[in-house]
Structure formats: structure tokens, C-alpha cells
Amino acid sequence: MNDRYASPEADVLTTQAGEENYQYLGFWARVLASILDNIWISIVLVILLLALSQFGVIKFDMTSTSGIEYTLQTVIPLILIVTLWIKYASTPGKMAFGAKILDAKTFGEVPPPRLVLRYFAYFISLLPLGLGFLWVAFDSRKQGWHDKIAGTVVVKEIS
């Protein structure tokens, strides 16, 4: 460093370890991944609710929602998505783009409790007119508020 007045931190690299191996998944790819995920989750839920209705466990007529149906429609996506995140670091929608969810600092696996936090942080991203999701379009690391809260990034490997 030739400038004796420059900060000592000026020579420090600002990229994270391992970051050079990945590309952040952009806004529109994440939107499409989300649409794909919502389609398959809806199909799974309808099939499950119809099956439970056939066996007399619940009364499901696709025009009204009872307490147990609402609970199933809330809990099942949570279980499915967090399980996929834990096992594959991805969902089918993200897999379609070759993307996965990694720790924002280490680019390693994300611990399960933080993945659960990420899921619930979706509601924070959704609350102010979806601004937390729209944030992905403007953020340098393509993180939504749910990613920032959970300390995650959505990336695909550079080949």
C-alpha cells in the first residue's frame, strides 16, 4: 500500500470465503422458484386434504376451511419446506435453477434452527406489502429480509 494515509483495512478483501464459487440467485429466478414451490405445495395439500376427507378424518369440500384444515394448510408447508431445506438446502423450485440456501458468512450448511427462523421470517418479509421479498431485487447479495434475519444467501454454483 503506497498511501500512508489510507486505512489499514483498505487492503482487506471484502468477499466472503468461498463466495467466488457461487453466484447469487437473482430476483426473477427466485420469483419463478417461489411460483413453482407454491404449485407443488398446493397440489400436495389438496391431495392430502382430499385423502383425509375420504377416510373421514376431516370434512373437506374445497369451499370452506375448518380449524383442522387451516392448521394442516399452515403446518404441512412448514414441515415440507424446512425438511427440504435441511436435507437438500433447497426446494424443488430452487432446484430447478440449481440453487441452494447457504450460510451468508461461511457458505456452508445452515443449522436447522436458523432454517426454521428463515421460514417464520417470511412473514416479516411479507408484512409491509412484500417489501422484504422485493428487497432481493436491490440488494447486492440478493438477500430478502428473511435471508438477512436468518443469515442466509440463495446461490448457485459457478461451473
DSSP file with accessible surface (Angstrom, degrees, kcal/mol):
  #  RESIDUE AA STRUCTURE BP1 BP2  ACC     N-H-->O    O-->H-N    N-H-->O    O-->H-N    TCO  KAPPA ALPHA  PHI   PSI    X-CA   Y-CA   Z-CA
    1    1 A M              0   0  119      0, 0.0    10,-0.0     0, 0.0     9,-0.0   0.000 360.0 360.0 360.0 124.6    0.0    0.0    0.0
    2    2 A N        +     0   0  174      1,-0.1     2,-0.9     2,-0.0     3,-0.0   0.711 360.0  84.6 -91.2 -23.5    1.5    3.3   -1.1
    3    3 A D    >   -     0   0   91      1,-0.2     3,-1.4     4,-0.1    -1,-0.1  -0.720  57.8-167.6 -86.7 107.6   -0.9    5.7    0.5
    4    4 A R  T 3  S+     0   0  202     -2,-0.9    -1,-0.2     1,-0.3    -2,-0.0   0.645  86.5  55.6 -71.4 -11.9    0.3    6.2    4.1
    5    5 A Y  T 3  S+     0   0  176      2,-0.1    -1,-0.3    -3,-0.0     2,-0.1   0.499  84.5 108.1 -95.8  -4.7   -3.0    7.9    5.0
    6    6 A A  S <  S-     0   0   33     -3,-1.4     0, 0.0     1,-0.1     0, 0.0  -0.367  81.2 -95.7 -73.7 153.0   -5.2    5.0    3.8
    7    7 A S    >   -     0   0   55      1,-0.1     3,-1.8    -2,-0.1     4,-0.3  -0.356  25.7-125.6 -64.3 143.7   -7.0    2.9    6.3
    8    8 A P  G >  S+     0   0   99      0, 0.0     3,-0.8     0, 0.0    -1,-0.1   0.803 111.8  60.6 -61.7 -24.3   -5.2   -0.4    7.3
    9    9 A E  G >  S+     0   0  128      1,-0.2     3,-1.6     2,-0.1    -2,-0.1   0.579  78.2  91.3 -77.9  -7.7   -8.4   -2.2    6.3
   10   10 A A  G <  S+     0   0   62     -3,-1.8    -1,-0.2     1,-0.3    -3,-0.0   0.803  85.8  49.3 -60.2 -30.6   -8.1   -0.9    2.8
   11   11 A D  G <  S+     0   0  108     -3,-0.8    -1,-0.3    -4,-0.3     2,-0.2   0.547  86.5 108.1 -85.7  -7.2   -6.2   -4.0    1.7
   12   12 A V  S <  S-     0   0   97     -3,-1.6     2,-0.1    -4,-0.1    -3,-0.0  -0.531  75.1-118.1 -75.6 133.7   -8.6   -6.4    3.2
   13   13 A L        -     0   0  144     -2,-0.2    -1,-0.1     1,-0.1    -2,-0.1  -0.460  14.9-153.9 -68.9 142.0  -10.7   -8.4    0.7
   14   14 A T        +     0   0  134     -2,-0.1     2,-0.2     2,-0.1    -1,-0.1   0.500  63.5  98.8 -96.4  -4.9  -14.4   -7.8    1.1
   15   15 A T  S    S-     0   0   79      1,-0.1     2,-0.2     3,-0.0     3,-0.1  -0.548  75.7-116.6 -82.8 150.5  -15.6  -11.1   -0.4
   16   16 A Q    >   -     0   0   68     -2,-0.2     3,-1.9     1,-0.1     4,-0.4  -0.500  40.8 -87.0 -79.8 154.7  -16.5  -13.9    1.9
   17   17 A A  T 3  S+     0   0   79     88,-0.4    -1,-0.1     1,-0.3     0, 0.0  -0.410 117.1  11.6 -61.2 126.7  -14.6  -17.2    1.9
   18   18 A G  T >  S+     0   0   17     -2,-0.2     3,-1.7    -3,-0.1    -1,-0.3   0.279  93.0 115.7  89.8 -11.4  -16.0  -19.4   -0.8
   19   19 A E  G X   +     0   0   32     -3,-1.9     3,-2.0     1,-0.3    -2,-0.1   0.845  64.8  66.7 -62.0 -32.1  -18.1  -16.6   -2.3
   20   20 A E  G 3  S+     0   0  124     -4,-0.4    -1,-0.3     1,-0.3    -3,-0.1   0.689  94.5  59.7 -65.3 -14.9  -16.1  -16.8   -5.6
   21   21 A N  G <  S+     0   0   83     -3,-1.7   137,-2.7   136,-0.1     2,-0.3   0.479 104.0  59.4 -88.8  -3.3  -17.5  -20.3   -6.2
   22   22 A Y  E <   -A  157   0A  42     -3,-2.0     2,-0.4   135,-0.3   135,-0.2  -0.897  61.7-149.8-130.7 156.7  -21.1  -19.1   -6.2
   23   23 A Q  E     -A  156   0A 106    133,-2.8   133,-2.5    -2,-0.3     2,-0.2  -0.984  32.4-116.6-121.4 132.9  -23.5  -16.7   -8.0
   24   24 A Y  E     -A  155   0A  40     -2,-0.4     2,-0.4   131,-0.2   131,-0.3  -0.486  31.3-115.5 -68.7 136.9  -26.4  -15.1   -6.1
   25   25 A L        -     0   0    4    129,-2.6   129,-0.2    -2,-0.2    -1,-0.1  -0.630  37.8-127.4 -76.2 125.9  -29.8  -16.2   -7.4
   26   26 A G     >  -     0   0   26     -2,-0.4     4,-2.2     1,-0.1     5,-0.2  -0.049  19.9 -97.7 -73.9 173.7  -31.5  -13.1   -8.8
   27   27 A F  H  > S+     0   0   41      1,-0.2     4,-2.3   109,-0.2     5,-0.2   0.918 118.3  45.6 -58.2 -52.8  -34.9  -11.7   -8.1
   28   28 A W  H  > S+     0   0  187      1,-0.2     4,-2.5     2,-0.2    -1,-0.2   0.881 111.9  51.8 -67.9 -35.4  -36.8  -13.1  -11.1
   29   29 A A  H  > S+     0   0   22      1,-0.2     4,-2.5     2,-0.2    -1,-0.2   0.913 111.5  48.6 -64.1 -38.7  -35.3  -16.6  -10.7
   30   30 A R  H  X S+     0   0   25     -4,-2.2     4,-2.3     2,-0.2    -2,-0.2   0.875 109.2  52.7 -69.6 -34.6  -36.4  -16.5   -7.1
   31   31 A V  H  X S+     0   0   42     -4,-2.3     4,-2.3     2,-0.2    -2,-0.2   0.951 112.0  45.3 -63.1 -48.1  -39.9  -15.4   -8.1
   32   32 A L  H  X S+     0   0   91     -4,-2.5     4,-2.6     1,-0.2    -2,-0.2   0.906 111.9  52.1 -63.3 -40.4  -40.2  -18.3  -10.6
   33   33 A A  H  X S+     0   0    0     -4,-2.5     4,-2.5     1,-0.2    -1,-0.2   0.912 109.6  50.3 -60.9 -41.1  -38.8  -20.7   -8.0
   34   34 A S  H  X S+     0   0   58     -4,-2.3     4,-2.6     2,-0.2    -2,-0.2   0.902 109.2  50.7 -64.9 -41.2  -41.4  -19.5   -5.5
   35   35 A I  H  X S+     0   0   87     -4,-2.3     4,-2.1     2,-0.2    -2,-0.2   0.938 111.3  48.5 -61.7 -46.4  -44.2  -19.9   -8.0
   36   36 A L  H  X S+     0   0   78     -4,-2.6     4,-2.3     1,-0.2     5,-0.2   0.918 111.9  49.6 -59.7 -42.7  -43.0  -23.5   -8.7
   37   37 A D  H  X S+     0   0   13     -4,-2.5     4,-2.4     1,-0.2     5,-0.2   0.905 109.5  50.9 -64.5 -40.9  -42.9  -24.2   -5.0
   38   38 A N  H  X S+     0   0   92     -4,-2.6     4,-2.1     2,-0.2    -1,-0.2   0.869 109.0  52.6 -65.7 -34.2  -46.4  -22.8   -4.4
   39   39 A I  H  X S+     0   0   91     -4,-2.1     4,-2.2     2,-0.2    -2,-0.2   0.963 112.9  41.6 -65.4 -50.9  -47.7  -25.0   -7.2
   40   40 A W  H  X S+     0   0   50     -4,-2.3     4,-2.5     1,-0.2    -2,-0.2   0.893 114.8  51.5 -69.0 -34.7  -46.3  -28.3   -5.9
   41   41 A I  H  X S+     0   0   12     -4,-2.4     4,-2.8    -5,-0.2    -1,-0.2   0.922 109.9  50.2 -65.2 -41.8  -47.2  -27.4   -2.3
   42   42 A S  H  X S+     0   0   64     -4,-2.1     4,-2.6    -5,-0.2     5,-0.2   0.913 110.8  49.1 -61.8 -42.4  -50.8  -26.7   -3.3
   43   43 A I  H  X S+     0   0   94     -4,-2.2     4,-2.5     2,-0.2     5,-0.2   0.939 112.2  48.0 -62.4 -46.7  -51.0  -30.0   -5.2
   44   44 A V  H  X S+     0   0   56     -4,-2.5     4,-2.7     1,-0.2    -2,-0.2   0.926 112.8  49.1 -60.1 -44.6  -49.7  -31.9   -2.2
   45   45 A L  H  X S+     0   0   21     -4,-2.8     4,-3.1     2,-0.2     5,-0.3   0.927 111.5  47.7 -63.4 -44.9  -52.1  -30.1    0.2
   46   46 A V  H  X S+     0   0   53     -4,-2.6     4,-2.8     2,-0.2     5,-0.2   0.940 113.8  47.6 -63.0 -44.3  -55.2  -30.8   -2.0
   47   47 A I  H  X S+     0   0  109     -4,-2.5     4,-2.5    -5,-0.2    -2,-0.2   0.941 115.0  46.1 -61.4 -45.9  -54.2  -34.4   -2.4
   48   48 A L  H  X S+     0   0   60     -4,-2.7     4,-2.7    -5,-0.2     5,-0.2   0.933 114.2  47.0 -63.7 -46.4  -53.6  -34.8    1.4
   49   49 A L  H  X S+     0   0    2     -4,-3.1     4,-2.1     1,-0.2    -1,-0.2   0.901 113.3  48.9 -64.8 -39.0  -56.8  -33.0    2.3
   50   50 A L  H  X S+     0   0   75     -4,-2.8     4,-2.4    -5,-0.3    -1,-0.2   0.911 111.9  49.4 -65.3 -41.0  -58.9  -35.0   -0.2
   51   51 A A  H  X S+     0   0   38     -4,-2.5     4,-1.7    -5,-0.2    -2,-0.2   0.933 111.7  47.9 -63.9 -44.6  -57.4  -38.2    1.2
   52   52 A L  H  <>S+     0   0   39     -4,-2.7     5,-2.3     1,-0.2     6,-1.0   0.871 111.9  51.3 -64.3 -34.5  -58.1  -37.3    4.8
   53   53 A S  H ><5S+     0   0   33     -4,-2.1     3,-1.4    -5,-0.2    -1,-0.2   0.901 106.4  53.7 -67.7 -40.7  -61.6  -36.4    3.7
   54   54 A Q  H 3<5S+     0   0  164     -4,-2.4    -2,-0.2     1,-0.3    -1,-0.2   0.848 109.6  48.3 -62.0 -35.7  -62.1  -39.7    2.0
   55   55 A F  T 3<5S-     0   0  171     -4,-1.7    -1,-0.3    -5,-0.1    -2,-0.2   0.361 116.8-115.3 -87.4   4.0  -61.1  -41.5    5.2
   56   56 A G  T < 5S+     0   0   64     -3,-1.4    -3,-0.2     2,-0.3    -2,-0.1   0.607  81.8 122.6  76.8  11.0  -63.4  -39.4    7.3
   57   57 A V  S   <S+     0   0   90     -5,-2.3     2,-0.3    -6,-0.2    -4,-0.2   0.901  83.1   6.8 -71.5 -39.5  -60.7  -37.7    9.3
   58   58 A I  S    S-     0   0   13     -6,-1.0     2,-0.7    -9,-0.2    -2,-0.3  -0.906  72.9-119.6-134.9 164.5  -61.8  -34.2    8.1
   59   59 A K        +     0   0  180     -2,-0.3     2,-0.5    -3,-0.1     7,-0.2  -0.926  40.4 174.1-106.9 106.7  -64.7  -32.8    6.2
   60   60 A F        +     0   0   22     -2,-0.7     5,-0.1   -11,-0.1    -2,-0.1  -0.963  19.3 156.9-121.5 120.5  -63.1  -31.1    3.2
   61   61 A D        -     0   0   81     -2,-0.5    -1,-0.1     3,-0.5     4,-0.1   0.318  52.3-122.1-125.1   9.0  -65.2  -29.6    0.4
   62   62 A M  S    S+     0   0  121      2,-0.3     3,-0.1     1,-0.1    -2,-0.0   0.546  99.5  78.1  63.0   7.1  -62.8  -27.0   -1.1
   63   63 A T  S    S+     0   0  122      1,-0.3     2,-0.3     0, 0.0    -1,-0.1   0.603  98.0  26.5-113.5 -20.3  -65.3  -24.2   -0.5
   64   64 A S        -     0   0   68      2,-0.0    -3,-0.5     0, 0.0     2,-0.5  -0.960  67.6-138.7-141.1 158.9  -64.7  -23.6    3.2
   65   65 A T        -     0   0   81     -2,-0.3     2,-0.1    -3,-0.1    -5,-0.1  -0.975  13.8-161.9-123.8 125.2  -61.9  -24.2    5.7
   66   66 A S     >  -     0   0   53     -2,-0.5     4,-2.7    -7,-0.2     5,-0.2  -0.408  40.3 -93.1 -92.7 178.4  -62.3  -25.5    9.2
   67   67 A G  H  > S+     0   0   55      1,-0.2     4,-2.5     2,-0.2     5,-0.2   0.905 124.9  46.4 -59.1 -45.3  -59.8  -25.2   12.1
   68   68 A I  H  > S+     0   0   87      2,-0.2     4,-2.7     1,-0.2    -1,-0.2   0.902 112.9  49.9 -69.2 -36.4  -58.1  -28.5   11.4
   69   69 A E  H  > S+     0   0    1      2,-0.2     4,-2.6     1,-0.2    -2,-0.2   0.928 111.6  48.5 -65.6 -42.9  -57.9  -27.8    7.6
   70   70 A Y  H  X S+     0   0  149     -4,-2.7     4,-1.0     2,-0.2    -2,-0.2   0.921 111.6  50.2 -61.7 -43.2  -56.4  -24.4    8.3
   71   71 A T  H >X S+     0   0   75     -4,-2.5     4,-3.3    -5,-0.2     3,-0.6   0.932 111.7  47.6 -60.9 -45.8  -53.9  -26.0   10.7
   72   72 A L  H 3X S+     0   0   38     -4,-2.7     4,-2.1     1,-0.2    -2,-0.2   0.905 109.5  53.3 -61.9 -40.5  -52.9  -28.6    8.1
   73   73 A Q  H 3< S+     0   0   66     -4,-2.6    -1,-0.2     1,-0.2    -2,-0.2   0.696 117.3  39.0 -69.4 -16.6  -52.5  -25.9    5.5
   74   74 A T  H <X S+     0   0   62     -4,-1.0     4,-1.1    -3,-0.6    -2,-0.2   0.843 120.7  39.8 -96.3 -44.4  -50.2  -24.0    7.8
   75   75 A V  H  X S+     0   0   58     -4,-3.3     4,-2.7    -5,-0.2     5,-0.2   0.885 108.0  58.8 -78.3 -39.9  -48.2  -26.8    9.4
   76   76 A I  H  X S+     0   0   24     -4,-2.1     4,-3.1    -5,-0.3     5,-0.3   0.933 106.3  47.2 -62.1 -47.2  -47.7  -29.1    6.4
   77   77 A P  H  > S+     0   0   13      0, 0.0     4,-2.9     0, 0.0     5,-0.4   0.926 111.9  52.6 -59.1 -40.2  -45.9  -26.4    4.2
   78   78 A L  H  X S+     0   0   40     -4,-1.1     4,-2.3     2,-0.2     5,-0.3   0.957 113.6  42.4 -56.4 -50.5  -43.7  -25.6    7.2
   79   79 A I  H  X S+     0   0   95     -4,-2.7     4,-2.2     1,-0.2     5,-0.2   0.939 117.3  46.5 -64.2 -47.0  -42.7  -29.2    7.7
   80   80 A L  H  X S+     0   0   51     -4,-3.1     4,-2.3    -5,-0.2    -2,-0.2   0.949 116.9  41.9 -61.4 -50.5  -42.2  -29.9    4.0
   81   81 A I  H  X S+     0   0   16     -4,-2.9     4,-2.7    -5,-0.3     5,-0.2   0.944 116.3  45.9 -67.8 -47.4  -40.2  -26.8    3.2
   82   82 A V  H  X S+     0   0   13     -4,-2.3     4,-2.6    -5,-0.4    -1,-0.2   0.913 112.4  52.7 -65.2 -36.7  -38.0  -26.9    6.3
   83   83 A T  H  X S+     0   0   76     -4,-2.2     4,-2.8    -5,-0.3     5,-0.3   0.931 111.1  46.4 -62.5 -44.1  -37.3  -30.6    5.8
   84   84 A L  H  X>S+     0   0   32     -4,-2.3     4,-3.1    -5,-0.2     6,-1.0   0.902 111.8  51.4 -64.4 -40.2  -36.3  -30.0    2.2
   85   85 A W  H  X5S+     0   0    4     -4,-2.7     4,-1.3     4,-0.2    -2,-0.2   0.908 113.3  45.1 -62.3 -40.8  -34.1  -27.1    3.3
   86   86 A I  H  <5S+     0   0   85     -4,-2.6    -2,-0.2    -5,-0.2    -1,-0.2   0.936 122.1  35.8 -68.3 -45.9  -32.4  -29.3    6.0
   87   87 A K  H  <5S+     0   0  144     -4,-2.8    -2,-0.2    -5,-0.2    -3,-0.2   0.898 139.4  11.1 -77.3 -41.8  -31.9  -32.3    3.7
   88   88 A Y  H  <5S-     0   0  124     -4,-3.1    -3,-0.2     2,-0.3    -2,-0.2   0.428  87.1-126.0-118.7  -4.0  -31.1  -30.6    0.3
   89   89 A A  S  <<S+     0   0   24     -4,-1.3    12,-3.2    -5,-0.6     2,-0.3   0.790  87.7  61.3  58.6  29.0  -30.6  -26.9    1.2
   90   90 A S  S    S-     0   0    4     -6,-1.0    -2,-0.3    10,-0.2    -1,-0.2  -0.965  73.9-127.0-164.9 173.0  -33.2  -26.3   -1.4
   91   91 A T     >  -     0   0    2     -2,-0.3     4,-3.3     8,-0.2     5,-0.2  -0.837  44.9 -96.3-124.2 167.2  -36.8  -26.8   -2.6
   92   92 A P  H  > S+     0   0   53      0, 0.0     4,-1.7     0, 0.0     5,-0.1   0.884 125.5  53.4 -54.1 -37.4  -38.0  -28.1   -5.9
   93   93 A G  H  4 S+     0   0    0      2,-0.2     4,-0.5     1,-0.2   -59,-0.1   0.932 113.5  41.1 -63.1 -44.7  -38.4  -24.6   -7.2
   94   94 A K  H >4>S+     0   0   12      1,-0.2     5,-2.6     2,-0.2     3,-1.3   0.877 110.1  59.2 -69.7 -36.5  -34.9  -23.6   -6.3
   95   95 A M  H ><5S+     0   0   83     -4,-3.3     3,-1.8     1,-0.3    -1,-0.2   0.854  94.7  64.8 -59.9 -33.4  -33.5  -27.0   -7.5
   96   96 A A  T 3<5S+     0   0   71     -4,-1.7    -1,-0.3     1,-0.3    -2,-0.2   0.779 109.2  39.6 -60.7 -24.1  -35.0  -26.1  -11.0
   97   97 A F  T < 5S-     0   0   62     -3,-1.3    -1,-0.3    -4,-0.5    -2,-0.2   0.284 116.9-112.9-105.2   6.2  -32.4  -23.2  -11.0
   98   98 A G  T < 5S+     0   0   52     -3,-1.8    59,-0.6     1,-0.2     2,-0.2   0.789  71.1 143.6  68.1  27.2  -29.6  -25.3   -9.4
   99   99 A A  E   < -B  156   0A   4     -5,-2.6     2,-0.3    57,-0.2    57,-0.2  -0.646  28.0-179.2-104.2 155.8  -29.8  -23.1   -6.3
  100  100 A K  E     -B  155   0A  66     55,-2.7    55,-2.6    -2,-0.2     2,-0.5  -0.968  30.6-108.8-146.3 164.7  -29.4  -23.8   -2.6
  101  101 A I  E     +B  154   0A   3    -12,-3.2     9,-0.3    -2,-0.3     2,-0.3  -0.839  42.3 173.7 -98.3 125.0  -29.6  -21.9    0.7
  102  102 A L  E     -B  153   0A  10     51,-2.7    51,-2.4    -2,-0.5     7,-0.2  -0.858  41.6 -84.2-128.0 163.5  -26.2  -21.4    2.4
  103  103 A D  E  >  -B  152   0A  16      5,-2.7     4,-1.9    -2,-0.3    49,-0.3  -0.461  37.5-136.3 -63.7 132.3  -24.9  -19.6    5.4
  104  104 A A  T  4 S+     0   0    7     47,-2.7    48,-0.2    -2,-0.2    -1,-0.1   0.767  98.5  38.3 -67.3 -25.5  -24.2  -16.0    4.4
  105  105 A K  T  4 S+     0   0  159     46,-0.4   -88,-0.4   -89,-0.1    -1,-0.2   0.875 130.5  22.2 -92.4 -43.3  -20.8  -15.9    6.2
  106  106 A T  T  4 S-     0   0   92    -90,-0.1    -2,-0.2     2,-0.1     3,-0.1   0.592  86.4-133.1-102.4 -14.5  -19.3  -19.3    5.6
  107  107 A F  S  < S+     0   0   12     -4,-1.9     2,-0.1     1,-0.2    -3,-0.1   0.792  71.8 115.2  57.6  30.3  -21.1  -20.5    2.5
  108  108 A G  S    S-     0   0   26      1,-0.2    -5,-2.7    -5,-0.1    -1,-0.2  -0.363  75.5 -46.9-108.5-166.9  -21.6  -23.8    4.4
  109  109 A E        -     0   0  175     -7,-0.2    -1,-0.2    -2,-0.1    -7,-0.1  -0.297  53.0-127.3 -63.9 149.4  -24.7  -25.6    5.7
  110  110 A V        -     0   0   12     -9,-0.3     5,-0.1   -25,-0.2   -21,-0.1  -0.847  27.5-114.2 -98.6 128.8  -27.3  -23.6    7.6
  111  111 A P    >>  -     0   0   58      0, 0.0     4,-1.4     0, 0.0     3,-1.0  -0.348  27.1-115.2 -60.8 142.2  -28.2  -25.1   11.1
  112  112 A P  H 3> S+     0   0   63      0, 0.0     4,-2.3     0, 0.0     3,-0.3   0.847 112.4  58.1 -49.9 -42.0  -31.8  -26.3   11.3
  113  113 A P  H 3> S+     0   0   97      0, 0.0     4,-2.2     0, 0.0     5,-0.1   0.894 106.9  49.1 -60.1 -34.4  -32.9  -23.7   13.9
  114  114 A R  H <> S+     0   0   70     -3,-1.0     4,-2.4     2,-0.2     5,-0.1   0.823 108.0  54.2 -73.0 -28.7  -31.9  -20.9   11.5
  115  115 A L  H  X S+     0   0    4     -4,-1.4     4,-2.0    -3,-0.3    -1,-0.2   0.899 108.6  48.4 -70.0 -37.7  -33.8  -22.5    8.7
  116  116 A V  H  X S+     0   0   56     -4,-2.3     4,-2.3     2,-0.2     5,-0.2   0.933 111.5  50.5 -64.5 -43.7  -36.9  -22.6   10.9
  117  117 A L  H  X S+     0   0   80     -4,-2.2     4,-2.3    -5,-0.2    -2,-0.2   0.918 107.8  53.8 -58.1 -42.7  -36.2  -18.9   11.7
  118  118 A R  H  X S+     0   0    0     -4,-2.4     4,-0.8     1,-0.2    -1,-0.2   0.906 107.1  51.5 -59.6 -42.0  -35.9  -18.2    8.0
  119  119 A Y  H >< S+     0   0   25     -4,-2.0     3,-1.1     1,-0.2     4,-0.4   0.951 113.1  43.0 -61.3 -49.2  -39.3  -19.8    7.4
  120  120 A F  H >X S+     0   0  104     -4,-2.3     3,-1.2     1,-0.3     4,-0.6   0.817 105.2  64.4 -69.6 -26.3  -41.0  -17.7   10.0
  121  121 A A  H 3X S+     0   0    2     -4,-2.3     4,-2.3     1,-0.3     3,-0.3   0.704  83.9  77.5 -69.7 -17.2  -39.1  -14.6    8.8
  122  122 A Y  H <X S+     0   0   51     -3,-1.1     4,-1.9    -4,-0.8    -1,-0.3   0.880  89.8  56.1 -54.2 -38.5  -41.0  -15.0    5.5
  123  123 A F  H <> S+     0   0  100     -3,-1.2     4,-1.9    -4,-0.4    -1,-0.2   0.861 105.4  49.8 -66.8 -32.3  -44.0  -13.4    7.4
  124  124 A I  H  < S+     0   0   86     -4,-0.6     8,-0.3    -3,-0.3    -1,-0.2   0.916 110.9  49.8 -69.8 -41.0  -41.9  -10.4    8.3
  125  125 A S  H  < S+     0   0    0     -4,-2.3     7,-1.7     1,-0.2     8,-0.8   0.834 114.1  46.8 -64.2 -31.2  -40.8  -10.1    4.6
  126  126 A L  H  X S+     0   0  100     -4,-1.9     4,-2.1    -5,-0.2    -1,-0.2   0.844  94.3  77.6 -79.6 -34.6  -44.4  -10.3    3.6
  127  127 A L  T  < S+     0   0  140     -4,-1.9     2,-2.5     1,-0.2    -2,-0.1   0.875  85.5  54.3 -52.4 -57.4  -46.0   -7.8    6.0
  128  128 A P  T >4 S-     0   0   57      0, 0.0     3,-1.8     0, 0.0    -1,-0.2  -0.395 138.5 -67.4 -82.7  69.3  -45.1   -4.4    4.5
  129  129 A L  T 34 S-     0   0  179     -2,-2.5    -2,-0.2     1,-0.3    -3,-0.1   0.814  92.8 -60.5  57.6  32.9  -46.6   -5.2    1.1
  130  130 A G  T >X S+     0   0   16     -4,-2.1     4,-2.3    -7,-0.1     3,-1.2   0.640  94.1 142.3  74.5  15.0  -44.0   -7.8    0.3
  131  131 A L  H <>  +     0   0   72     -3,-1.8     4,-1.9     1,-0.3    -5,-0.1   0.848  65.8  60.4 -59.2 -33.4  -41.2   -5.3    0.6
  132  132 A G  H 34 S+     0   0    0     -7,-1.7    13,-1.5    -8,-0.3    -1,-0.3   0.816 109.8  42.1 -65.6 -28.6  -38.9   -7.9    2.3
  133  133 A F  H X4 S+     0   0   65     -3,-1.2     3,-1.4    -8,-0.8     4,-0.3   0.873 111.4  54.0 -81.9 -40.1  -39.2  -10.1   -0.8
  134  134 A L  H >X S+     0   0   78     -4,-2.3     3,-1.8     1,-0.3     4,-0.5   0.805  91.8  76.6 -62.6 -26.4  -38.8   -7.1   -3.2
  135  135 A W  H >X S+     0   0   98     -4,-1.9     4,-1.7     1,-0.3     3,-1.3   0.798  79.6  71.3 -55.3 -29.9  -35.6   -6.2   -1.4
  136  136 A V  H <4 S+     0   0    4     -3,-1.4    -1,-0.3     1,-0.3  -109,-0.2   0.862  90.7  59.5 -55.3 -36.8  -33.9   -9.1   -3.2
  137  137 A A  H <4 S+     0   0   30     -3,-1.8    -1,-0.3    -4,-0.3    -2,-0.2   0.791 115.9  31.4 -65.4 -26.0  -34.1   -7.1   -6.4
  138  138 A F  H << S+     0   0  162     -3,-1.3     2,-0.2    -4,-0.5    -1,-0.2   0.589  93.8 101.1-110.3 -13.6  -32.0   -4.2   -5.0
  139  139 A D    ><  -     0   0   20     -4,-1.7     3,-1.3     4,-0.1     5,-0.0  -0.525  68.9-135.1 -79.6 140.3  -29.6   -6.0   -2.5
  140  140 A S  T 3  S+     0   0  107      1,-0.3  -116,-0.1    -2,-0.2    -1,-0.1   0.813 109.4  38.8 -65.0 -28.9  -26.0   -6.6   -3.6
  141  141 A R  T 3  S-     0   0   46      2,-0.1    13,-0.3  -115,-0.0    -1,-0.3   0.259 113.0-117.7-103.2  10.0  -26.2  -10.2   -2.3
  142  142 A K    <   +     0   0   60     -3,-1.3     2,-0.4     1,-0.2    12,-0.2   0.850  59.9 157.3  58.0  38.4  -29.8  -10.7   -3.4
  143  143 A Q        -     0   0   13     -8,-0.2    -1,-0.2    -7,-0.1    -4,-0.1  -0.808  31.9-151.2 -96.6 131.9  -30.9  -11.2    0.2
  144  144 A G     >  -     0   0    0     -2,-0.4     4,-2.3    -9,-0.1     3,-0.3  -0.399  40.1 -95.8 -82.6 173.7  -34.5  -10.7    1.2
  145  145 A W  H  > S+     0   0   64    -13,-1.5     4,-2.8     1,-0.2     5,-0.2   0.882 127.8  56.7 -60.6 -35.9  -35.3   -9.7    4.8
  146  146 A H  H  > S+     0   0    2      1,-0.2     4,-1.9     2,-0.2    -1,-0.2   0.872 107.7  48.5 -63.4 -35.4  -35.9  -13.3    5.7
  147  147 A D  H  >>S+     0   0    0     -3,-0.3     5,-2.4     2,-0.2     4,-1.4   0.913 112.0  48.3 -68.3 -43.0  -32.3  -14.1    4.4
  148  148 A K  H  <5S+     0   0   87     -4,-2.3    -2,-0.2     3,-0.2     3,-0.2   0.922 112.0  49.3 -64.6 -41.2  -30.8  -11.2    6.4
  149  149 A I  H  <5S+     0   0   74     -4,-2.8    -1,-0.2     1,-0.2    -2,-0.2   0.915 119.9  36.8 -63.8 -42.2  -32.7  -12.2    9.6
  150  150 A A  H  <5S-     0   0    2     -4,-1.9    -1,-0.2    -5,-0.2    -2,-0.2   0.546 109.4-119.8 -89.4  -7.0  -31.6  -15.9    9.3
  151  151 A G  T  <5 +     0   0   23     -4,-1.4   -47,-2.7     1,-0.2   -46,-0.4   0.923  66.7 134.2  69.0  45.7  -28.1  -15.1    7.9
  152  152 A T  E   < - B   0 103A   0     -5,-2.4     2,-0.3   -49,-0.3    -1,-0.2  -0.820  40.1-160.5-125.0 161.1  -28.6  -17.0    4.6
  153  153 A V  E     - B   0 102A   0    -51,-2.4   -51,-2.7    -2,-0.3     2,-0.6  -0.968  17.9-134.5-133.2 153.3  -28.0  -16.5    0.9
  154  154 A V  E     + B   0 101A   0    -13,-0.3  -129,-2.6    -2,-0.3     2,-0.3  -0.954  42.4 158.1-109.9 118.5  -29.5  -18.2   -2.1
  155  155 A V  E     -AB  24 100A   0    -55,-2.6   -55,-2.7    -2,-0.6     2,-0.4  -0.883  34.9-143.9-136.3 163.8  -26.8  -19.2   -4.6
  156  156 A K  E     -AB  23  99A  71   -133,-2.5  -133,-2.8    -2,-0.3   -57,-0.2  -0.977  36.1-104.1-127.6 148.1  -26.0  -21.4   -7.4
  157  157 A E  E     -A   22   0A 121    -59,-0.6     2,-0.5    -2,-0.4  -135,-0.3  -0.419  27.1-129.0 -70.0 140.8  -22.5  -22.9   -8.0
  158  158 A I              0   0   91   -137,-2.7    -1,-0.1    -2,-0.1  -138,-0.0  -0.807 360.0 360.0 -87.5 125.9  -20.4  -21.4  -10.8
  159  159 A S              0   0  163     -2,-0.5    -1,-0.0     0, 0.0  -137,-0.0  -0.315 360.0 360.0 -90.3 360.0  -19.2  -24.2  -13.0
